[in-house]
Amino acid sequence: MALLNVDIDLLRTFLTVLDTQSFTRTAERLLRTQPAISQQIKKLEDTVGAPLITRDRNAITPTTTGLVVKSYAEGIIGLNDKMLADLLDAAPAVLRIGLPDDYAAIYLPEILRIAALRLPETEISCHADISRNLGKRVANGDLDLAILTADPETPSLHVTSEPLVWVADAGFDHQARPLRLSMFHDGCVIRRSVTEVLSQQNIAFRISHSSDSNSMIITAIDGGHALGAMPRCTAEYAGMQIVDDPSLPPLPKIDIALLVREQANPAVRELALGAIAALAPSTPADSDGDNHSLTGTIAPAMAPASSTI
């Protein structure tokens, strides 16, 4: 008979569900989505061949089998964590942070502040790139964490939402067709969103200027050469003139999210949770089933994000 191995992550999820009495709060603590937590509990139940918990409106309670698994899991997790604590330094020598160029001035100061408090001896290595590339670099292990524009198809941790706005120099002609746009290079989520909106409204346009540098994009816009679109927070920070013109269609909101490398040091995960708490707007207390800090399928920061600002 083949030996079965129980994934420690499944045991940790099980214990955390019992501790928090909430799938939502377990997802937040473990940097997973709520559906992922449900799947892990189901996988553990399939492994042991019996239900492990019962749920009602007031409590999550271990079954008889669940109590046995809980007892073993506490010992296994304790030994695992002690071994790692004995073998590994709590703080990494280098923390590699990625974010798009135009998010740096908005979000990097707070991340650096938290890193200075939590990891004072760690070198902070910052990398600028479009969000799609950042997501791939996190997934490949080349970055420890990244702040980026979320792609609905990629799991990531929701931080906040921002409306997109049109920006232009006062003298730019919004009525001219094709509409000239200054945007990030192809692959950018915002570029895709903007061009989709214009196409749906049958507004002729062309990308007249593109760059991977926010300052170069802004230079083309400020010079009156093109119209731009960006999150309101970055437009206001840069002092851009926001355009409110009925000839231009309204733009959607975008989600700003955080990704964490799957094998990240526990200290990095704690920093990520601190960053989310500091950067996210205040929200009412959640109830189980109301996934307020994870958006849709946006979940563990472990999978590649295809976003880009």
C-alpha positions in Angstrom: 0.0 0.0 0.0 1.4 3.4 -1.0 2.1 5.8 1.8 0.0 8.9 2.1 1.6 12.2 3.0 -0.5 15.1 4.5 0.4 18.5 3.2 1.4 20.7 6.1 -0.3 23.7 4.5 -3.6 21.8 4.7 -3.1 21.2 8.4 -2.2 24.8 9.0 -5.4 25.9 7.2 -7.5 23.5 9.3 -6.0 24.8 12.6 -6.5 28.4 11.5 -10.1 27.9 10.6 -10.7 26.5 14.0 -8.8 29.3 15.6 -10.5 32.2 13.7 -13.9 30.6 13.4 -14.1 32.1 9.9 -13.0 31.1 6.4 -12.7 34.8 5.5 -10.4 35.6 8.4 -8.4 32.4 7.7 -8.0 33.6 4.1 -6.7 36.9 5.2 -4.3 35.5 7.7 -2.8 32.9 5.3 -2.8 35.1 2.2 -5.3 32.9 0.4 -8.7 33.4 -1.1 -11.8 32.1 0.7 -12.5 29.6 -2.1 -8.9 28.3 -1.8 -9.4 27.8 2.0 -12.6 25.8 1.3 -10.7 23.7 -1.3 -7.9 23.0 1.2 -10.3 21.8 3.9 -12.1 19.6 1.3 -8.7 18.1 0.2 -7.7 17.4 3.8 -11.1 15.7 4.4 -10.6 13.6 1.2 -7.1 12.6 2.5 -8.4 11.4 5.9 -11.6 10.0 4.4 -14.0 11.8 6.8 -15.6 15.2 7.5 -13.4 17.3 9.8 -15.7 20.2 10.7 -19.4 21.1 11.1 -20.6 24.6 10.6 -23.6 26.5 11.8 -24.5 30.2 12.2 -22.5 30.6 15.4 -19.5 28.3 15.3 -17.2 26.0 13.3 -16.7 22.8 15.4 -14.4 19.9 14.8 -15.9 16.5 14.3 -14.7 13.4 16.2 -12.2 12.8 13.4 -11.4 16.5 13.3 -10.4 16.4 17.0 -7.9 13.6 16.3 -6.5 15.5 13.3 -6.3 18.7 15.3 -4.3 17.0 18.0 -1.7 15.7 15.5 -1.7 18.9 13.5 -0.8 21.0 16.4 2.3 18.8 17.1 3.3 18.6 13.4 2.9 22.4 12.8 4.7 23.2 16.0 7.7 20.9 15.1 7.8 22.3 11.5 7.8 25.9 12.7 10.4 25.3 15.4 12.7 23.6 12.9 12.5 26.5 10.4 13.0 29.0 13.2 16.1 27.2 14.3 17.5 26.8 10.8 16.5 30.1 9.2 17.0 33.7 10.2 13.7 35.5 10.6 14.6 38.4 8.4 15.8 37.9 4.8 19.1 39.5 3.8 17.4 41.2 0.8 13.7 42.1 0.3 12.9 42.5 -3.4 9.9 44.7 -4.0 8.3 45.5 -7.4 5.7 48.0 -8.5 4.9 50.0 -11.6 6.7 53.3 -12.1 3.6 55.5 -11.5 2.7 53.7 -8.3 6.1 54.2 -6.6 5.4 57.7 -5.3 2.0 56.7 -4.0 2.6 53.3 -2.3 6.3 52.8 -1.9 6.8 55.3 1.0 4.5 53.4 3.3 5.9 50.0 2.3 9.4 51.3 3.0 8.3 52.7 6.4 6.8 49.3 7.4 9.9 47.5 6.1 12.2 49.8 8.2 10.2 49.0 11.3 9.9 45.2 10.7 13.1 44.4 8.8 15.6 47.0 9.9 18.7 45.0 8.9 17.3 43.9 5.5 18.4 45.5 2.2 15.4 46.8 0.3 15.8 46.2 -3.4 13.1 48.1 -5.5 12.2 47.2 -9.1 10.0 49.1 -11.5 8.1 47.3 -14.2 4.6 47.0 -15.7 2.3 44.9 -13.7 2.1 41.9 -16.0 5.8 41.5 -15.8 5.8 42.0 -12.1 3.3 39.2 -11.6 5.5 36.9 -13.6 8.6 37.8 -11.7 6.8 37.1 -8.4 5.6 33.8 -9.7 9.1 32.9 -10.8 10.6 33.8 -7.4 12.6 36.8 -8.8 10.6 39.2 -6.5 9.3 38.7 -3.0 6.3 41.0 -3.3 4.7 43.4 -5.7 2.1 46.2 -5.7 0.3 46.2 -9.1 -2.9 46.7 -11.0 -4.9 43.5 -10.5 -6.0 41.4 -13.4 -9.3 39.5 -12.7 -7.9 36.3 -14.1 -4.9 36.3 -11.7 -5.1 35.6 -7.9 -3.8 38.5 -5.8 -4.5 40.3 -2.6 -6.8 43.3 -2.9 -5.4 46.6 -1.4 -7.8 49.3 -2.7 -9.7 50.5 -5.8 -9.2 53.6 -7.8 -11.3 55.2 -10.6 -9.6 55.8 -13.9 -9.7 59.4 -15.2 -8.9 61.1 -18.4 -6.0 63.7 -18.2 -4.8 66.2 -20.8 -3.3 69.6 -21.3 -5.7 72.4 -21.3 -5.2 73.0 -25.0 -5.6 69.4 -26.2 -8.5 68.9 -28.6 -10.7 66.1 -27.2 -12.9 66.2 -30.3 -10.1 65.3 -32.8 -10.3 61.9 -34.3 -8.6 59.6 -34.2 -8.1 60.4 -30.6 -4.3 60.4 -29.7 -3.4 58.5 -26.6 -0.2 58.4 -24.4 -0.2 55.1 -22.6 2.1 52.4 -21.1 3.4 49.8 -23.6 1.2 47.0 -24.8 0.3 44.5 -22.1 -0.8 47.2 -19.6 -4.2 46.5 -18.0 -5.2 50.1 -18.0 -4.2 50.5 -21.6 -6.4 47.5 -22.4 -9.3 48.8 -20.4 -9.2 52.3 -22.0 -8.9 51.0 -25.6 -11.8 48.5 -24.9 -14.0 51.4 -23.7 -13.2 53.5 -26.8 -13.8 50.6 -29.1 -17.2 49.8 -27.5 -18.2 53.5 -28.0 -16.9 53.4 -31.7 -14.5 56.2 -30.9 -11.5 56.2 -33.3 -8.2 56.4 -31.6 -4.5 55.6 -32.0 -1.6 55.2 -29.5 0.5 58.1 -30.5 3.0 57.8 -27.6 3.9 54.9 -25.4 6.6 54.2 -22.8 7.4 52.1 -19.7 8.2 55.3 -17.9 5.4 57.3 -16.2 7.4 60.6 -16.5 7.7 60.1 -20.3 4.0 59.4 -20.6 3.2 62.5 -18.6 5.6 64.6 -20.7 3.7 63.7 -23.9 0.4 64.6 -22.2 1.6 67.9 -20.6 3.0 68.9 -24.0 -0.5 68.7 -25.5 0.5 65.8 -27.8 -2.0 63.2 -26.5 -4.7 62.3 -24.0 -3.9 60.0 -21.1 -5.8 57.8 -18.7 -4.6 56.9 -15.2 -5.8 56.2 -11.7 -7.1 59.3 -10.0 -4.5 59.0 -7.2 -1.6 59.1 -9.6 -3.1 61.9 -11.7 -3.7 64.1 -8.6 -0.2 63.3 -7.2 1.4 64.4 -10.5 -0.7 67.5 -10.7 -2.4 66.5 -14.0 -5.5 68.2 -15.3 -8.4 65.8 -15.1 -10.7 66.1 -18.0 -14.5 66.0 -17.6 -15.8 66.1 -21.1 -19.1 64.5 -22.3 -17.4 63.6 -25.6 -15.2 61.1 -23.6 -16.8 57.9 -22.2 -16.6 57.2 -18.5 -13.8 54.9 -17.5 -14.0 51.9 -15.1 -12.3 51.5 -11.7 -9.2 49.4 -11.3 -8.2 47.2 -8.4 -4.7 47.7 -6.9 -3.4 44.5 -5.4 -0.4 42.9 -3.8 1.3 39.6 -4.7 3.6 37.7 -2.4 6.1 35.0 -3.5 4.8 31.5 -2.6 7.9 30.5 -0.7 8.4 33.9 0.9 10.0 34.1 4.3 7.4 34.3 7.1 8.7 37.8 8.0 8.0 38.9 4.4 4.4 37.6 4.7 4.0 39.5 7.9 5.3 42.7 6.2 2.8 42.1 3.4 -0.1 41.9 5.8 1.1 45.1 7.4 1.3 46.8 4.1 -2.2 45.8 3.2 -3.5 47.1 6.5 -1.7 50.4 6.1 -2.5 51.0 2.4 -6.1 49.8 2.3 -9.0 52.2 3.1 -10.9 51.5 6.3 -13.6 48.9 5.9 -16.4 47.8 8.2 -15.9 44.7 10.3 -16.4 41.6 8.1 -18.7 38.7 8.6 -17.9 35.2 7.4 -18.7 35.0 3.7 -18.0 38.7 3.2 -14.6 38.6 1.7 -13.7 42.2 2.2 -10.0 42.1 1.8 -9.9 39.7 -1.1 -11.5 40.7 -4.3 -13.4 38.0 -6.3 -10.9 35.4 -7.2 -8.1 37.7 -6.2 -6.2 35.6 -3.7 -3.0 34.3 -2.4 -0.3 36.4 -3.7 1.2 33.3 -5.0 0.1 33.1 -8.6 1.4 35.3 -11.5 -0.6 38.5 -11.8 -1.1 39.8 -15.3 -1.6 43.4 -14.4 0.0 46.4 -15.4 -0.7 49.9 -15.0 
